[in-house]
Amino acid sequence: MSPRKTGHMASPAAALLATPTSSRMLSFPPTVCLHFLGAGTASSASGTFRLVLQLADLLATLRMCCRLHFPTTRRFVGHTMDGLAVAVSIDNRQIVSASRDKSIKLWNTLGECKYTIQDGDAHFDWVSCVRFSPNTHQPTIVSGSWDKTVKIWNLSNCKMKSTLAGHTGSVNTVAVSPDGSLCASGGKDGVILLWDLAEGKKLYSLEAGSTIHSLCFSPNRYWLCATTEASITIWDLESKTVVVDLKVDLKQESEMAAEETTQTSNKNKILYCTSLNWSMDGSTLFSRYTDDVVKVWGVGRY
């Protein structure tokens, strides 16, 4: 399969978000690009829109920024080291952030820190990833850390519900299923662990073969997508089999990168996917690579 693509020439895209209508896709570098996805085509409108939670700046703050010549509209100040992850609740009223300072902070949209998780049951190493569960009946936060654990927290009081242990390396990414019943985690050990969030227990594992950088559940099928340095792999969780392995032509991409940029630092970069997201209808997969290019995969036919 050949993906459509569009690139960020000035700065790397750090994360991806598809809008509910699937007609637009936001990519999150230090600036945000809005990509308009027509039928069978892809174009980009870099710089026409910006709404960012910009992490890990020199002041170790969180910033909500708006482009279009507007100044910074909100500052989230509190972390003592750079931030590694951020997520927004399903009702868009709360924000959770994770940091190298080993803490998790819960904010409102005014930039007020309502709770800090740092002592007692908190992670004892960098908190690398954090997610809200979409389950409004049992609202929880899920976090992963370099301490090799995944933790589940009650959103109402930020108290720990359970610690999920099983990884032999640092946890890089966590994902929560659309119904909030499952959690997937992956990291340096190259193993995806599936967890029952309500019971706080391990269900089974999937071997990815190398370090896992990102995980994402399909919004409409029982699929899980994972990124490694080798490929993007989509698993069918019912049969525990691989649906498709998405790979790019590394030689071709390297030659194109050399032609398109004069920045020699990018020419020898190892090309792999670092983050991904599905469109709302589950037919399109957006992936960001280390060459700062966003690739758009059509997976509806599988």
N, C-alpha and C positions, 0 to 999 in steps of 0.2 A: 504494500500500500504506500502511495506517495502522499505525504502530507502537504497541505497548503501552509505557507509560512509568511510571517512578517517580522521585521526585526527592529530592535532598539539599538541604534548606533551610538548614542551618547552614553548610556548607562545601562547596567544589567537589570533585567526584570526579576524581581525576587519572589513574586507569587502571582497567582492567577485567580480570577473570579468571573464567572459567567452570570449575566443578568437573567432573571426569570423568563424573559421572552425568548432567550437564545439568539436574539438578533444582535447583541452586543457582548463584547468580552473585555473585561478590564484586566490589564497586567500591571503588577505593582513593582516597579523599580523605585529608585529615589524620586522618579516622576511616574505618572500613570499615563498609559496610552489607552484610548478607546478604539476598539477595532470593530468595524461594521461588517457583518458576515452575510453576504448575499447568497443567492442560490448558486452554488458551484464556484464562487469567487471569494476572495478575501482581500480586503484593503485595510489600510490603517490610517488613523487620523491622530498622529502623535501630538500630544500637547493640547488637544482641544478640550480636554476635561481632566481634572485632577482632584481626587479625594483620597487622601492617603493617611494611613497611620504609619508614620515614618519612625522606624526604630533605630536604636544604636547610634545616635548622633554623639558628638563629642561631649555634650552635657549630660549624657545618660538619661535623656528624657524621652517621653513619647509625644509625638506631635501629630495632630490632625490638621492636614494642610489642604488648601484649595488653590488651584492654579488660576487661570483666567485673570491674572494680575491682582488677585486678592492676597492679603497677608495671611500669616498663620492664624487660624481661627481658634485653636484650642491647644493647650500644652498639657501633657500628662506627665507630671513631675513626681518622681518618687524612687525609681530604681537607682541603685548606686553603681550599677555596671550596665553594659549594653543589653538591650532587649533582644530576645531570640525569636519570640513568637507572639502573635496577638490573634484574638478571635472576637467576633461580635455575636451576641445572643440572638436567638431566632426572632425575638420581638424588637430587636434593634435598640434596646434600652440599656444594655450592659455590655461592658468590654472587659475582657480578661487578658492580661499580659504575663509573659514569662521572661526570665532574665538569667544572665550569667551570675547574678548575685544570689542565685539559688531560691529566689522568691517568686511567688505568684501574686498578682495584684488584681483586685476586682474594682472596676471603675464605673461611674455613671457617665453619661454623655457630656456632662458639664466639666469633665476632667477631675472630678473629686474621687479620691481613692476611698472606697467604702470598706475594704478589708484587705489585709496582707497576710499571706500564708508563708511563713518563713521559719518558724521554730517548731519544736515538738515533733509532729508527724510529717513535717515538710521534707522535701527532697534534700539530700546532703551534697548534691553536685548540681552543675548547670541544669536548668529546666529548659529543655530544647523545643518543646512543642506543647500546645494547649488547645483544647476544643470544648465548646459547649455541646451538651446533648440536646437534640431537638425535642426530646420528650418533655412536654410541659407538665405532665402529671408527676414525674420524678425528676425534677431539674437537677442536673449534675454538671460538673466540670471534670474533664479528663486531661491529665498531664503526663508527659513523658520526660525522662531525665537521663543524663549521663551516668546516674547511679544505677542504671540498668533496670529501673522499675517504672511501672505505670501506676498512677494513683487516681482514685475516683473520689471527688469531693462533693458534699452537699452544697448546692448553690445557695440555699436559704441561709445557712450559717457558716459556710466554708469549713465545716468540719470534715475530716477524712472518713470515708465510708469503707474503703479497702485499698490494700496495696497489692498489685498484680506483679508477681515475680516470675521470671522464666527466661528472660533474655540473658545471654552471656556477654553482651557488649552494650555500649551506650545506645539508648533509644533516640532515634532521630525524628520519628514521625508517629502520630496517632490519628486515627480517623474513627468517626462514629457513624453507624448506619442511619439511613433516613428515618427509621422508626425509633431510633434510640435504644434498641435492644442489644446491639453488638458493638464491640470496639475492636479495631485492628491496630496492631503496633508493629513497628519494624525499625531496624537500625543496623549497627555495624556488624552484627552476627549473621546477617543475610537471611534471617528467619522471620516470617510473618506469624504473629500469634493472634488468634481470634479468641475474644473473651466475651462471656455473658456479663453485661453490665449490671443487671439486677442481682445476680448471684455472686458476682465478683470472682468468677472461676474461669479457668482456661478450658476452651472447647477443643481446639486442634491447632495444628501449625501447617504452614506452607513454606517450602524451601524456595527462596529466590536466587540463591547461588552467590550473591555478592551484596555489598552494602546497600541498604534500602534508603532512599532519600525522601520519598513521598508516597502516601497512600490515599486512596479516594474511593468511596463506595459509589456505585452507579445509583442514580436517583430512581430508576424504574425497573431495574433487573437485579437479580441476586448475584451481582458481579462485584469484584474488588480489583482495583487497578493499582499496580505498584511500579515504581521507577527504580532502576538500578543503573550502574554504569554501562551495562550491556544492552539494555532494552527497556521498553515499557511493556509490562505483562498484564493481561487481563485474565483473571480467574473466574470460573463459574463456581460459586461457593457450595452449590448443592452437590455437584459431581466431583468437586475439588480438582478439576482439570483446567488446563490452559485453553482459553477461548482463542486468543491470538497474541502473538509476540510482535510488537511494533518496533521496528528498527529503522534507522536512517543509514544511508550510504555514507559512511564516515569519510571515505576518500573524496567523494564528490562534494560533500559539505566542506571539507577542509580546503579544497581548491576554490570553492565559491567564496569562502571566508577570506582567503588570501587575495582574491580579486576585488572584493567589496570593501575592504578596509585597509588602511595603511598602518594600523596599530599592530605592530609586530607581537605585542604581548598576547593578542588573541589568536594568532596563527597556530601556535603550538599547544593551545589549550585542549585538554582532554574533553571530548564532546559527549555529554550525557545529560539526561533530563533531571532537573532539580525540583520541579514543582508542577502540579497539574490540577485540573478541575474539569468537571463535566458540565455540559449545557443542561438546562433544566429538564429537557425531554430525553436526555440520555443518548442522543444520536451523535453527539460531537464531543470530542475530547481535546482539551487545550493543554499544551505542554510547553514549558519553558526550558531551554537548554543553556549550557554553559557558554555558548557563543552569543548569548543575549538575543536569541531568535525564538519567537513563539510559533510553534507548529500546531496546525489544526488538523485533527484526524477525524474522518468520517467513519464511525463504527456501527452505524445503524443496521447494516446488512448482516451482521454476525448473529 
